[in-house]
Amino acid sequence: MKDSLYGDLSVICTRGCEDFVAQVDSYLKEWRRHDSEGTFLVEASCPRFGSGEAKGLIHQSLRGNDVYIISDVFNHGVTYKMYGQTVPMSPDDHFQDLKRIIGAIGGKARRISVVMPMLYEGRQHKRSSRESLDCALALQELINMGVENFITFDAHDPRVQNAIPLSGFENVRSSYQMIKALVHTYPDITFDKDQIMIVSPDEGGMSKCMYYSSMLGIDLGMFYKRRNYSVIVDGKNPIEAHEYLGRDLTDKDVIIVDDMISSGESILDVAMQLKEKGARRIFVFATFGLFCNGLEIMDKAYEDGLFTKIFTTNLIYRTPELLKREWYSEVNMCKYVAYIIDTLNHDQTISGLLNQSKRIRRLLAEQKH
């Protein structure tokens, strides 16, 4: 890369991202031959008062710097004290802290970019009744505060970027890293259309699955969710059944691709039906593993043989208990994020990084040999 920088690089870590950002910083130092004592990390904090109120603090000048703030708004593993009680941070709390950090910068940075792996309120992206458009409002709020670039991964619906049409919004895929992790974990995997299929658990995930199907040259199947629209449970219409559309699955490996696992019930219902249709091994690719209802349901499904392995990224918080599970495999994205930051800081296009086709083809060629 050429030596000209957009500005001195500064990386800010919000609460809960410390381990991830430390790895990103390590790659940046290695590539730029930074002295071992140096760092691109900026010390920042959001101390709280006893009432739960908070403020953002930056502990060094960022005037003229190219600033990248990394925020995991879904990290429920960090807490704060409010009226003497220990409270886990919610996505709303994290989002407020992100705004506090931007406010503390006070417009002095040359450019501010936000790396938010899982999009805040990404599932509240469209209006179908009298309801709020939280994701669009959040994006507009950040842009109005001075953020120029917004980088997220496998957005639930990337069309939400239409809310900020004159600002940078990059929706980054994790496809290559997922395939690479599968190949390394299961060297015997064969990407032959007679041996393996891609399956989408719902119609909303078809675009992601079509990409995998095209790149791997294998068949694609899908489920559609039959919902009961006369009832609302936990803010949504309950799913009555998953209906399969696709080719015969007998003795085939199956890769289920989705952007997230929330409770896990939908994925397991799909896996059960795939098994009933004769599927051999079932692998799950989910960029974000939330497991909101705990891990016990997944443990039982694994013991019953419903799936072989679940792959999720380290872009958001994973509990220590999850990391110990035999059925779980982590896909490390730190190097990829470091590449994106390094390229943008050199004021170069990241189109080559976002286009994963060549790397996937190269990986498949190496795997065949």
C-alpha positions as CSV (number, residue, x, y, z in Angstrom):
1,M,0.0,0.0,0.0
2,K,1.1,3.5,-0.5
3,D,2.3,5.5,2.5
4,S,-0.2,8.3,2.4
5,L,-2.8,8.1,5.2
6,Y,-6.2,9.8,5.4
7,G,-5.2,10.8,8.9
8,D,-3.4,9.3,11.9
9,L,-5.1,6.0,12.7
10,S,-7.0,5.8,16.0
11,V,-9.1,2.8,17.1
12,I,-11.6,3.1,19.9
13,C,-13.0,0.1,21.7
14,T,-16.4,0.3,23.4
15,R,-17.1,-1.9,26.4
16,G,-17.2,-5.6,25.7
17,C,-15.0,-5.5,22.6
18,E,-11.6,-5.5,24.4
19,D,-10.4,-9.0,23.3
20,F,-11.6,-8.6,19.7
21,V,-10.1,-5.1,19.3
22,A,-6.8,-6.2,20.9
23,Q,-6.4,-8.7,18.1
24,V,-7.3,-6.1,15.5
25,D,-4.7,-3.8,17.0
26,S,-2.1,-6.6,17.0
27,Y,-2.5,-7.1,13.2
28,L,-2.3,-3.4,12.5
29,K,0.9,-3.1,14.5
30,E,2.4,-6.1,12.7
31,W,1.6,-4.8,9.3
32,R,2.9,-1.3,10.0
33,R,5.9,-2.4,12.0
34,H,4.8,-0.4,14.9
35,D,7.1,-0.6,17.9
36,S,6.0,-3.2,20.5
37,E,5.1,-0.6,23.1
38,G,2.9,1.4,20.7
39,T,-0.7,0.9,20.0
40,F,-3.4,2.3,17.7
41,L,-6.0,2.0,20.5
42,V,-7.3,5.2,22.1
43,E,-8.2,5.1,25.8
44,A,-11.9,6.0,26.1
45,S,-14.5,5.2,28.8
46,C,-18.1,5.8,29.8
47,P,-18.2,6.0,33.6
48,R,-21.6,5.9,35.2
49,F,-23.1,7.6,38.1
50,G,-25.1,5.7,40.8
51,S,-28.3,6.6,39.0
52,G,-27.3,4.8,35.9
53,E,-26.5,8.0,34.0
54,A,-23.2,8.1,32.2
55,K,-20.8,10.3,30.2
56,G,-18.2,9.7,27.5
57,L,-14.5,10.4,28.1
58,I,-11.6,10.5,25.6
59,H,-8.2,10.5,27.3
60,Q,-6.1,11.9,24.4
61,S,-6.5,14.4,21.6
62,L,-8.0,13.1,18.3
63,R,-7.7,16.3,16.4
64,G,-7.3,15.5,12.7
65,N,-7.3,11.7,13.3
66,D,-9.0,9.0,11.3
67,V,-11.0,7.3,14.0
68,Y,-12.6,3.9,13.9
69,I,-15.0,3.0,16.8
70,I,-15.8,-0.7,17.2
71,S,-19.0,-1.4,19.0
72,D,-20.7,-4.7,19.9
73,V,-24.2,-3.5,21.0
74,F,-25.2,-7.1,21.7
75,N,-22.7,-7.8,24.5
76,H,-24.8,-8.7,27.5
77,G,-21.7,-9.9,29.4
78,V,-20.8,-6.4,30.6
79,T,-22.7,-4.8,33.5
80,Y,-23.0,-1.5,35.4
81,K,-24.3,-0.4,38.8
82,M,-27.6,1.4,39.1
83,Y,-29.1,2.2,42.6
84,G,-26.8,-0.5,44.0
85,Q,-28.0,-3.2,41.6
86,T,-25.9,-4.9,38.9
87,V,-27.5,-4.4,35.5
88,P,-26.4,-6.1,32.3
89,M,-25.9,-3.7,29.4
90,S,-28.7,-3.8,26.8
91,P,-28.3,-2.9,23.1
92,D,-29.8,0.5,24.0
93,D,-27.2,1.0,26.7
94,H,-24.4,0.2,24.2
95,F,-25.8,2.5,21.6
96,Q,-26.0,5.3,24.0
97,D,-22.3,4.8,25.0
98,L,-21.4,4.8,21.3
99,K,-23.0,8.2,21.0
100,R,-21.3,9.4,24.1
101,I,-17.9,8.6,22.7
102,I,-18.7,10.4,19.5
103,G,-19.9,13.3,21.6
104,A,-16.6,13.3,23.5
105,I,-14.7,13.5,20.3
106,G,-16.5,16.8,19.8
107,G,-16.1,17.1,16.0
108,K,-12.3,17.3,16.3
109,A,-11.5,14.1,14.3
110,R,-11.0,14.4,10.6
111,R,-13.2,11.3,10.0
112,I,-15.2,9.0,12.2
113,S,-16.1,5.5,11.1
114,V,-18.2,3.1,13.1
115,V,-17.7,-0.7,12.9
116,M,-20.8,-2.3,14.3
117,P,-20.7,-6.0,13.4
118,M,-24.4,-6.7,14.2
119,L,-26.6,-3.9,13.3
120,Y,-28.4,-2.2,16.1
121,E,-32.2,-2.7,15.8
122,G,-31.4,-4.5,12.5
123,R,-34.6,-6.6,12.8
124,Q,-36.7,-3.5,13.1
125,H,-35.9,-2.3,9.6
126,K,-39.2,-1.9,7.9
127,R,-42.7,-0.7,8.7
128,S,-45.7,-2.9,8.3
129,S,-48.1,-1.2,10.7
130,R,-48.0,1.7,13.2
131,E,-44.6,1.0,14.4
132,S,-41.2,2.6,14.8
133,L,-38.3,2.4,12.3
134,D,-35.6,2.0,14.9
135,C,-32.7,0.9,12.6
136,A,-33.2,3.7,10.1
137,L,-33.5,6.3,12.9
138,A,-30.3,5.0,14.6
139,L,-28.3,5.3,11.3
140,Q,-29.5,8.8,10.7
141,E,-28.7,9.8,14.2
142,L,-25.1,8.6,13.9
143,I,-24.6,10.3,10.6
144,N,-26.0,13.6,12.0
145,M,-23.5,13.3,14.8
146,G,-20.6,13.2,12.3
147,V,-20.1,9.6,11.4
148,E,-19.0,9.3,7.7
149,N,-18.7,5.5,7.3
150,F,-20.7,2.7,8.7
151,I,-19.4,-0.9,8.5
152,T,-21.5,-3.9,9.5
153,F,-21.6,-7.6,8.7
154,D,-24.4,-9.7,7.1
155,A,-27.1,-7.2,7.8
156,H,-30.6,-8.7,8.4
157,D,-31.7,-6.4,5.5
158,P,-29.0,-4.2,3.9
159,R,-31.7,-2.1,2.2
160,V,-31.9,-0.2,5.5
161,Q,-29.0,1.8,4.1
162,N,-31.5,3.7,2.0
163,A,-32.1,5.7,5.2
164,I,-28.7,7.3,4.7
165,P,-28.2,7.4,0.9
166,L,-25.4,10.0,0.9
167,S,-23.3,8.3,3.5
168,G,-21.0,5.3,3.5
169,F,-22.6,2.0,4.4
170,E,-20.7,-1.3,3.9
171,N,-22.4,-4.6,4.4
172,V,-19.6,-7.1,4.7
173,R,-20.1,-10.9,4.0
174,S,-18.5,-13.6,6.2
175,S,-18.9,-16.3,3.4
176,Y,-15.3,-16.9,2.8
177,Q,-14.4,-17.3,6.4
178,M,-17.3,-19.6,7.0
179,I,-16.3,-21.9,4.1
180,K,-12.7,-21.8,5.2
181,A,-13.6,-22.8,8.8
182,L,-15.8,-25.7,7.5
183,V,-13.0,-27.0,5.2
184,H,-10.4,-26.8,8.0
185,T,-12.7,-28.5,10.5
186,Y,-13.9,-31.2,8.1
187,P,-11.2,-31.9,5.5
188,D,-13.4,-34.7,4.0
189,I,-16.1,-32.3,3.0
190,T,-16.9,-32.6,-0.7
191,F,-18.5,-29.7,-2.6
192,D,-20.2,-32.0,-5.2
193,K,-23.9,-31.3,-6.0
194,D,-24.6,-35.0,-5.5
195,Q,-23.1,-34.9,-2.0
196,I,-24.1,-31.6,-0.4
197,M,-26.7,-28.8,-0.6
198,I,-27.3,-25.3,0.7
199,V,-30.6,-24.7,2.5
200,S,-32.1,-21.4,3.6
201,P,-34.2,-21.6,6.7
202,D,-36.6,-18.9,5.4
203,E,-37.3,-16.8,2.4
204,G,-35.5,-13.7,3.9
205,G,-32.1,-15.5,3.8
206,M,-32.3,-16.6,0.2
207,S,-29.9,-13.9,-1.2
208,K,-27.1,-15.2,1.1
209,C,-27.8,-18.8,0.2
210,M,-27.9,-18.0,-3.5
211,Y,-24.4,-16.6,-3.2
212,Y,-23.1,-19.7,-1.5
213,S,-24.9,-21.9,-4.0
214,S,-23.4,-20.0,-6.9
215,M,-19.9,-19.9,-5.5
216,L,-19.9,-23.6,-4.5
217,G,-21.8,-24.8,-7.6
218,I,-24.3,-26.8,-5.6
219,D,-28.1,-27.0,-5.4
220,L,-30.2,-24.7,-3.2
221,G,-33.3,-25.5,-1.2
222,M,-35.3,-23.4,1.2
223,F,-38.0,-23.4,3.8
224,Y,-40.7,-20.8,4.1
225,K,-42.3,-19.9,7.5
226,R,-46.0,-20.4,7.7
227,R,-47.1,-18.0,10.4
228,N,-50.3,-17.4,12.3
229,Y,-51.1,-13.8,11.5
230,S,-54.1,-13.7,13.8
231,V,-51.9,-13.8,16.9
232,I,-49.0,-11.8,18.2
233,V,-46.6,-13.5,20.7
234,D,-43.5,-11.6,22.0
235,G,-44.0,-8.9,19.4
236,K,-44.3,-11.2,16.4
237,N,-46.6,-13.6,14.7
238,P,-45.7,-17.2,15.8
239,I,-44.4,-19.7,13.3
240,E,-46.8,-22.7,12.8
241,A,-44.6,-24.7,10.5
242,H,-41.6,-24.7,8.2
243,E,-42.3,-26.0,4.7
244,Y,-39.5,-27.3,2.5
245,L,-39.0,-26.5,-1.2
246,G,-36.1,-28.2,-2.9
247,R,-34.5,-31.4,-4.2
248,D,-34.2,-34.7,-2.5
249,L,-31.9,-34.7,0.5
250,T,-31.3,-38.4,1.0
251,D,-27.7,-39.1,2.1
252,K,-26.5,-35.5,1.4
253,D,-24.7,-33.2,3.7
254,V,-26.6,-29.9,4.2
255,I,-25.3,-26.4,5.1
256,I,-28.0,-24.2,6.7
257,V,-27.1,-20.5,6.2
258,D,-28.6,-17.7,8.3
259,D,-27.6,-14.3,9.5
260,M,-28.2,-15.1,13.2
261,I,-29.4,-17.7,15.7
262,S,-31.7,-16.0,18.3
263,S,-33.4,-18.7,20.4
264,G,-32.3,-21.5,18.0
265,E,-35.8,-23.0,17.8
266,S,-36.3,-22.2,14.1
267,I,-32.9,-23.7,13.1
268,L,-33.6,-26.8,15.1
269,D,-37.0,-27.3,13.6
270,V,-35.5,-27.0,10.1
271,A,-32.7,-29.4,11.1
272,M,-35.2,-31.9,12.3
273,Q,-37.1,-31.8,9.1
274,L,-33.9,-32.1,7.1
275,K,-33.0,-35.2,9.1
276,E,-36.5,-36.7,8.5
277,K,-35.9,-36.1,4.7
278,G,-32.7,-38.2,4.9
279,A,-30.0,-35.6,5.3
280,R,-26.6,-36.9,6.5
281,R,-24.6,-34.3,8.3
282,I,-26.0,-30.8,9.0
283,F,-23.8,-27.8,9.4
284,V,-25.1,-24.4,10.4
285,F,-23.5,-21.1,9.3
286,A,-24.8,-18.2,11.4
287,T,-22.8,-14.9,11.5
288,F,-24.2,-14.1,14.9
289,G,-25.0,-16.6,17.6
290,L,-27.2,-15.0,20.3
291,F,-28.6,-18.1,21.9
292,C,-31.1,-15.9,23.8
293,N,-32.8,-18.9,25.5
294,G,-29.7,-20.6,26.7
295,L,-27.6,-23.5,25.4
296,E,-29.6,-26.5,26.8
297,I,-31.9,-26.7,23.9
298,M,-28.9,-26.9,21.5
299,D,-27.2,-29.5,23.7
300,K,-30.2,-31.8,23.6
301,A,-30.5,-31.4,19.8
302,Y,-26.8,-32.2,19.4
303,E,-27.1,-35.3,21.6
304,D,-30.1,-36.4,19.5
305,G,-28.0,-36.0,16.3
306,L,-30.0,-33.2,14.7
307,F,-26.9,-31.3,13.6
308,T,-23.1,-31.8,13.4
309,K,-21.6,-28.4,14.0
310,I,-22.6,-24.8,14.4
311,F,-20.2,-22.1,13.0
312,T,-20.6,-18.5,14.2
313,T,-18.2,-15.6,14.1
314,N,-16.4,-13.8,17.0
315,L,-17.9,-10.5,15.9
316,I,-20.2,-10.4,18.9
317,Y,-20.0,-11.6,22.5
318,R,-19.9,-15.4,23.0
319,T,-20.4,-16.7,26.5
320,P,-17.6,-18.8,28.1
321,E,-20.1,-21.7,28.2
322,L,-20.7,-21.5,24.5
323,L,-17.0,-21.6,23.7
324,K,-16.7,-24.9,25.6
325,R,-19.4,-26.7,23.6
326,E,-18.3,-29.6,21.4
327,W,-20.9,-28.7,18.8
328,Y,-19.6,-25.1,18.5
329,S,-16.9,-23.7,16.2
330,E,-15.7,-20.1,16.2
331,V,-14.9,-18.2,13.0
332,N,-12.3,-15.5,13.7
333,M,-12.9,-12.2,11.9
334,C,-10.3,-10.0,13.5
335,K,-7.8,-10.1,10.6
336,Y,-10.6,-9.3,8.1
337,V,-11.7,-6.2,10.2
338,A,-8.1,-5.1,10.5
339,Y,-7.7,-5.3,6.7
340,I,-10.8,-3.2,6.2
341,I,-9.6,-0.5,8.7
342,D,-6.0,-0.5,7.3
343,T,-7.3,-0.1,3.7
344,L,-9.7,2.7,4.6
345,N,-7.1,4.5,6.6
346,H,-4.9,4.5,3.5
347,D,-7.9,6.1,1.7
348,Q,-8.1,3.1,-0.7
349,T,-11.1,1.2,-2.0
350,I,-12.2,-1.9,-0.1
351,S,-14.0,-3.3,-3.1
352,G,-11.4,-6.0,-3.4
353,L,-11.8,-7.0,0.2
354,L,-15.6,-7.1,0.0
355,N,-15.5,-9.3,-3.2
356,Q,-14.8,-12.7,-1.8
357,S,-15.3,-14.7,-5.0
358,K,-11.6,-15.1,-5.9
359,R,-10.6,-16.2,-2.4
360,I,-13.5,-18.8,-2.3
361,R,-12.5,-20.2,-5.7
362,R,-8.8,-20.4,-4.6
363,L,-9.8,-22.2,-1.4
364,L,-12.0,-24.7,-3.3
365,A,-9.1,-25.4,-5.7
366,E,-6.7,-26.0,-2.9
367,Q,-9.3,-28.2,-1.1
368,K,-9.6,-30.4,-4.2
369,H,-5.9,-31.1,-4.1
